[in-house]
Amino acid sequence: MGWSRSLRWCFAAVLLCVFAASAQVIEFESGGLKYQTLTKNGVTVMFAVLPANLKDYSIIQVAISNGTDMVQPVSPESFVLQRDVDTGVAGTPAGAVVEGFLTKAGRNDVIKLVTAYEIGLYGMERFHSPSGYEQRRQAALAEVSSAKLKAAAAASAIVLVPVRLRPGQSTDGAVFFRSASKTLGPARLRATVGRNLFEFKIASSPQ
């Protein structure tokens, strides 16, 4: 499934900026979210802080595109949130987040999270993303029948899962950071994709 037209234009503009200024963080707004994106050696990482928080977690929406001729590994643990007061918190493994959805998250939490993610996602023009949210959501819903499990399955499909991106592929998902704070920033976000290190500054979080 392709991204919406607005993101196609946004990403085209980002690519033009990348050609003009290599390895420079580009900022733009789409779907009510503030995005930052950076391209290094053909790999592009894009993220936005989601306004929805679950208990004990702060959440970001990420998209990664592999424009190289090599396979690039991606996982939630590839992302590290670093504040001045700590040494860094890695993204929670997908399995642990999904287990939390099934055992702890309430219905209102699930609805709030899914709504926030989809508003941001469908406000953009997505890459061809065979391992992205829409594909995971359809697969998850096809495997459950009860309404209770459908809500959890839809939410768990949001989580960024480990994937090895082949040349030309992209993926998207949410990364969950364990946090006692209701805000994500100020902080530094670091992402490692293959041999590339991406660094972003988060000034503050949406409320």
C-alpha positions, -999 to +999 in steps of 0.1 A: +000+000+000+015+034-009+018+064+013-008+093+009-001+120-016+010+145+010+039+124+022+050+116-013+055+154-019+071+158+016+095+130+010+104+142-025+111+176-010+133+159+016+153+141-010+159+173-029+172+188+003+194+158+010+210+161-024+217+198-017+231+192+018+244+157+026+239+143+061+218+173+073+187+168+095+156+180+077+125+190+097+089+191+084+053+186+095+028+161+082-004+147+097-001+169+127+033+155+136+067+171+135+092+149+116+129+148+114+147+129+087+184+122+079+200+103+050+235+088+052+251+067+026+217+059+009+199+050+042+171+073+053+157+074+088+126+095+096+108+098+130+082+118+149+073+118+186+038+104+191+015+124+214+000+092+228+017+076+258+011+043+274+019+037+311+057+034+315+064+042+278+072+071+256+067+064+219+081+075+185+069+067+150+098+057+127+103+050+090+135+036+074+143+033+037+172+013+023+186+030-008+218+011-008+228-022-026+232-040+007+209-056+033+203-033+063+192-047+097+167-027+117+151-033+151+136-014+180+169-019+199+186+000+170+171+032+186+185+047+218+171+076+237+197+095+257+189+122+282+215+142+302+206+123+334+212+088+321+234+067+298+206+059+273+175+037+270+172+014+240+139+007+223+120-021+240+121-054+221+089-060+200+080-092+219+080-074+253+058-046+239+033-070+224+031-090+256+023-058+275-005-050+250-021-084+256-018-083+294-018-047+306-030-021+281-066-010+285-091-006+256-088+032+258-050+031+257-051+009+226-076+032+208-056+063+216-024+048+204-038+033+172-055+066+163-024+087+169-003+064+149-026+061+119-033+099+118+004+104+114+010+075+091-018+081+067-010+118+066+022+108+048+030+092+015+046+059+025+074+040+008+067+005-005+068-012+029+064-050+028+071-052+066+053-020+076+023-013+098-005-018+073+007-052+062+013-063+099-022-050+108-040-070+081-021-102+090-028-098+127-065-092+122-068-121+099-056-145+127-080-135+154-118-135+157-128-120+191-132-082+194-110-082+225-081-098+207-086-077+175-079-045+195-047-059+209-037-073+175-042-040+158-021-022+185+007-049+184+009-044+146+021-009+153+053-021+169+085-019+148+097-055+144+132-067+136+137-068+098+165-071+073+157-045+047+167-055+012+179-029-013+150-006-022+128-017+007+113+004+035+095-002+068+077+017+095+067+011+131+066+025+166+095+023+190+087+022+227+110+036+254+105+027+290+102+060+308+087+073+340+084+108+325+053+119+305+076+138+281+103+125+258+125+155+255+148+172+258+169+143+247+191+129+219+178+101+197+205+078+182+197+052+156+222+026+142+213+011+108+240-011+094+273+009+098+254+042+098+248+062+130+220+087+130+216+114+156+187+137+163+178+163+190+143+162+206+136+195+221+102+186+237+073+162+233+038+169+222+012+168+250 
